[in-house]
């Protein structure tokens, strides 16, 4: 009996000394709905937070208005801001730098054939604005792309995800290739006015099928040492990268245990994400909170 009690106590101590891994914890967590998006926003393609974190800025993609929508933290739409001097060719992502400047990624490229790709810096400060203007346009083309479109086995030049870090933009492409294998490219572009060749600084791979590993959004934490990539079913946490080299990046996959058309992610704090998905007939149209 004494030996049995000793073994039981020892087992409990061992369990206490071995905390769950993030992946194990994620399996126990659920994706918690923070709020439902306004009915007006059926095709949210990107979200970011204002510098004071009181406003969620949201955009929609191709076929929708050249407007940035402002929501409060409860999901109520408080403003819609017209971008006067820009067309929504295919706005796929919105992000900000550490000073609070806002950027729109006009680089959706489903057919890998666009040659008018750009990143738009807008003069958007707060919800009192009814209009805003583009004050910097960063045009670019991808290093390595010589055909528009290339062969379908090399459709690696769509993009729905980028971040700003230390005066550069970092783009994470969405693989639309025939024979999808999770490969994606990382490109670097200076955060400047002008026309640039996007420099290839990483060729990486996510595990899984299209809904597991096709990248739809990205966000960077405040320390700028973690980047989260979003797919329909998972988040993928990138670490170990340097400013000019992503080739040795470590990737940790964390399942969300939830399948929907997730298109937008932003760090709320360094361990908490807000995630938005598009509205389908039966699911989606929400903003979720996820801690990892």
C-alpha positions, 0 to 999 in steps of 0.5 A: 500500500505504501509503495502504491501511494508513493507511486501515485504521488510521484506520478502526480508530481511528474504531471505537475512538472511537465506543463502542456505544450502550446499544441496540447493546450490548443487542443483543449481550447476552443476558438472563442467568438469575440463578436459577430461582424456587421452584416455589411462586412461579408468579405473581410480580408484584413484587420489591424488595430489602431495604435491605442487599440480602441479601433479595429480597422478592417478592409474587404478584397476585390469587388468591394469598395475602396473603404477602410471600416472602423469597428469598436472593440465590441464589433459596432461599426463606428466609421467607414473611411473612403480612400479617395485616391485609390482603387480596390484592385484586390486589397488582401491585407492591412497592417501597421508599423510600430509608429501606428502608420497604416498600410494596405496590401493591394497585392491579391493575385489569384491568377499570378498574372498581375503586374500592378502590385502595390502597398498603400500607406494611408493618412488614417489617424482616427475614427473622426475621419470620413476620408483619407488619402494614399500618401505613399505607394510602394510598387513592386514585382517579385524576384524570380517571376518572369511569366505572367502567369507562370506554369500552374506548377509554380503559382507562388506569386499570390499574396494575402499576408504581410507585416512591417518590420524595421523599415521593410515590408515582409510578404508571405505568399499564398501557394495556388500551385497545381500539386499544392505542397505547402511551399511559400515564399518570403519577400522583402521590400523597402518601406519607401515610395517607389518601384522595387524588385521584391527580394526573395529571402526565404523559401519555406514549407507548411505541413498539410493540405490547402486549408491547413497551409495556404496563408491568408494573413500575417501579424507580428508581435510587439517584440518583433521576434514572432510572426503568426501566419494564418490558414483556414484551420491553423496558426503557424508561429514563425521564430528564429528569422533575421531581418534579411534572412528567413531561410532558417526560420522555425515554424510551429503549427498550432491547430485551431480545431475550427474550419472556416474561411479565416482571412485576417489575424492581428496580435491583441497582445503578445500571447493573444490574437484576434482572428476574422473569417468571411461569412458563409451560408452557415458559418463565419462572419465573426471575430474570434479571440485566441490565446496561445 
